[in-house]
């Protein structure tokens, strides 16, 4: 891994992302706004130059297609298989 690692969700200060990630982790219902917040977080996370390899572009593409909890799970599964865990 080279380059800067992106900001971690627990350090975000807007007050929007933390409840969204916590809802995801608790398997609580998520609002469209919470899904959008997690998508935005994952976008900035995977846009970081730290991540390299043949699967990073497919992960980035999958992030942009997130519209529901299942999409978030799919992206996170792809990432964990690559040794990247943004949560």
C-alpha positions as CSV (number, residue, x, y, z in Angstrom):
1,X,0.0,0.0,0.0
2,X,1.3,3.4,-0.9
3,X,0.0,6.9,-0.6
4,X,-2.2,8.5,2.0
5,X,-4.9,6.4,3.7
6,X,-8.2,8.1,3.7
7,X,-10.0,9.5,6.8
8,X,-11.8,6.9,9.0
9,X,-15.5,7.2,9.5
10,X,-15.3,7.4,13.3
11,X,-13.3,10.7,12.9
12,X,-15.9,12.4,10.7
13,X,-17.4,15.4,12.4
14,X,-20.5,16.4,10.5
15,X,-22.7,14.1,12.6
16,X,-24.2,12.5,9.5
17,X,-21.8,9.6,8.7
18,X,-21.5,8.0,12.1
19,X,-25.3,7.3,12.6
20,X,-25.4,5.9,9.0
21,X,-22.5,3.5,9.5
22,X,-23.9,2.5,12.9
23,X,-27.3,1.8,11.4
24,X,-25.6,-0.4,8.8
25,X,-23.5,-2.2,11.4
26,X,-26.5,-2.8,13.6
27,X,-28.6,-4.0,10.7
28,X,-31.1,-1.2,11.4
29,X,-33.2,0.2,8.6
30,X,-31.3,2.8,6.6
31,X,-32.8,6.0,5.1
32,X,-31.8,7.0,1.6
33,X,-29.8,9.8,3.2
34,X,-27.8,7.3,5.3
35,X,-27.2,5.1,2.3
36,X,-25.9,8.2,0.4
37,X,-23.7,9.1,3.3
38,X,-22.1,5.7,3.4
39,X,-21.7,5.7,-0.4
40,X,-19.9,9.1,-0.1
41,X,-17.7,7.8,2.6
42,X,-16.8,4.7,0.6
43,X,-16.2,6.9,-2.5
44,X,-13.6,9.0,-0.7
45,X,-12.1,5.9,1.0
46,X,-11.5,4.0,-2.3
47,X,-10.5,7.1,-4.2
48,X,-7.4,7.4,-2.0
49,X,-4.1,6.7,-3.7
50,X,-3.3,4.2,-1.0
51,X,-5.2,1.4,-2.7
52,X,-3.7,-0.4,-5.7
53,X,-4.3,-3.6,-7.4
54,X,-6.5,-5.1,-10.1
55,X,-9.7,-5.1,-8.0
56,X,-9.6,-1.4,-7.0
57,X,-11.3,-0.2,-10.2
58,X,-14.2,-2.7,-9.9
59,X,-14.6,-1.7,-6.2
60,X,-14.7,1.9,-7.2
61,X,-17.3,1.2,-9.9
62,X,-19.4,-0.8,-7.4
63,X,-19.3,2.1,-4.9
64,X,-20.8,4.5,-7.4
65,X,-23.7,2.0,-8.0
66,X,-24.7,1.8,-4.3
67,X,-28.4,2.4,-3.8
68,X,-29.2,0.0,-0.9
69,X,-27.8,-1.9,2.1
70,X,-27.2,-5.0,-0.1
71,X,-25.0,-2.9,-2.4
72,X,-23.0,-1.6,0.6
73,X,-22.5,-5.2,1.8
74,X,-21.4,-6.3,-1.7
75,X,-18.8,-3.5,-1.9
76,X,-17.5,-4.3,1.6
77,X,-17.2,-8.0,0.8
78,X,-15.2,-7.1,-2.3
79,X,-12.9,-4.8,-0.3
80,X,-12.3,-7.3,2.5
81,X,-11.3,-10.0,0.0
82,X,-8.6,-7.4,-1.1
83,X,-7.5,-6.8,2.5
84,X,-9.2,-3.4,2.7
85,X,-11.7,-2.8,5.6
86,X,-13.1,0.7,5.7
87,X,-15.3,0.0,8.6
